[in-house]
Amino acid sequence: MTIRRIIYLRDIFYLSLTCFGGPQAHLAHFHKILVSKRRYLTDEELLELNALCQVLPGPTSTQTLSALGYRLGGPVLAYLTLLIWMAPSVCIMLLVGIFMAHYGTLRPVNDFTRYIQPAAVALVAHGAYVISLKTVGTRTGLVIMVLSGVTAFFIHSPFVFPAVLLAAGGVTSINYKKHPPQKIKPVKKAWPNAALWLSVLVVAALAGSLTKNIPELRPIRLFENFYRNGSLVFGGGQALVPMLYTEFVEYSHKQYLTSQEFLSGFAFSQALPGPVFSFSAYIGALSMRQHGVGEEIFGGLMSAFGLFLPGIFLLFFLIRVWDSLKTFRRFRASLEGVTAASAGFIAAAAVLLFQPLETTLGNVTIIAVSFALIAFAKIPSWVIIVLGLLLGLTPL
C-alpha cells in the first residue's frame, strides 16, 4: 500500500472521530479534509459523489467516502474505508448495547436515560421536518408523504416499506415529462455488482428462514433483517428509525427490544461521531441478551455488517451506471416519490415512538424544546443528547 493511501486511511479515521451531526454536517467536514487539505478530489467531484449516494439506499456519508475510496484505489480501498469509518461508532454502540442488556433494567440506568428518550422523539420529528422541506415540493409529493405516513402508522409490518416505496416511485414516474430530456447514454457492464447484492439478499433470506426457530443462530436472522432494511433505507439515519422500530419493537414475531430501549439507543447514536447506522450494533447486541456477551458481540457485528453492506454493493453497481441512469427521465421522476414516502415514514415513526412514553408535561416540554433548539437555534443533535444525559444525573 502506497504512502498516499495510508495517509488517506488515516484521514478517514480522523473523520470517524470528529464528524458529528449527520450527512449534511459530515459533508462540510469531508470538504475541509478531503478537498481543501488533501485535494483527493475537487469540490464538483465531491458534490457529484454525494448526489450519487443520495439516490441510493443506505448511509449517504458512508457511501460517499466509500465511493472516494473506490476511485482512489478500487474495491479494496473502498472496503477499508468502510471498515475504518464505521469502526469507532459501531464499537461504542456495541458496548452500549451490552451494557444495556445487563444493566438497563436497573433504576439508576433508567433515571440516567429518562430525558434522552423524549429528546430522541424530537430528533426523529426534526428529520421528517427537514426531509419534507427539501424533497416535498409538489401536491403529489405531499399526498404521497401523508399516505405513506398513515400506512406505516397503521400497518406494523416490515414488508409495508418496500411496497410503499415501489408504489410511490411508480406514481411520480408518470410525470416524467416535466424533467428535461437528455441524450441517453449506454449502460456500462456492471451487472456482477448488482448480482452480488441480490445473491447475498436471497441467500440471507433463505438462511434466515431456515434458522428462525433456532435462538442460538439468531445472528444469521439479524444479518438478513438488517441487510433487507439496508437495501430499502432512503434518507439517512432518521429514515432507518421507522423500519427498525417496526421490525424489532412492534413486529409480533420478534419484539427483541422495548420502546424505551430503542429510544435510548437511538439517542446515544445521535451523540456519537460517524454514521448513525452504528445504531444497528446496539440492536444486535440487545437482541442476543439471553445468550451471553460473546453472542451479543457476534449479534451486534452481524447486524452492523448486514446494514452497511447492501449500500456498498449497490454503490459499486451504480457508480458505473450513474451517468447513464440519470439521463432517463422516468428514473429521475421516480426519486420524488421515493423521498416523499421516506419523509412520511419518518413522520409516522415520530408518532409511534412518542406513544409508549408517558404523556406528561415534562416529556412534551422536552420534545418541544429539543425540536426548537435543533430546528431554529441550530444546536447540534449531539449537544441535546449530552445535555439530556447530564440532566439524567440529577436526582428526581
Buried (B, 14 or more C-beta within 10 A) or exposed (E): EEEEBEEBBEBBBEBBEEBBBBBEBBBEBBBEBBBEEEEBBEEEBBBBBBEBBBBBBBBBBBBBBBBBBBBBBEEEBBBBBBBBBBBBBBBBBBBBBBEBBEEBEEEEBBBBBBBBBBBBBBBBBBBBBBBBEEBBEBEBBBBBBBBBBEBBBEEBEBEBBBEBBBBBBEBBBEBBEEBEEEEEBEBEEBEEBBEBBBEBBEEBBEBBEEBBEEEEBBBBBBBBBBBBBBBBBBBBBBBBBBBBBBBBBBBEEBEBBBBBBBBBBBBBBBBBBBBBBBBBBBBBBBBBBEBEEEBBBBBBBBBBBBBBBBBBBBBBBBBBBBBBBBBBBBBBBBBBBBBBBBBBBBBBBBBBBBEEBEEEEEBBEBBEBBBEBBBEEEBBBBBBBBBBBEBBEEEE
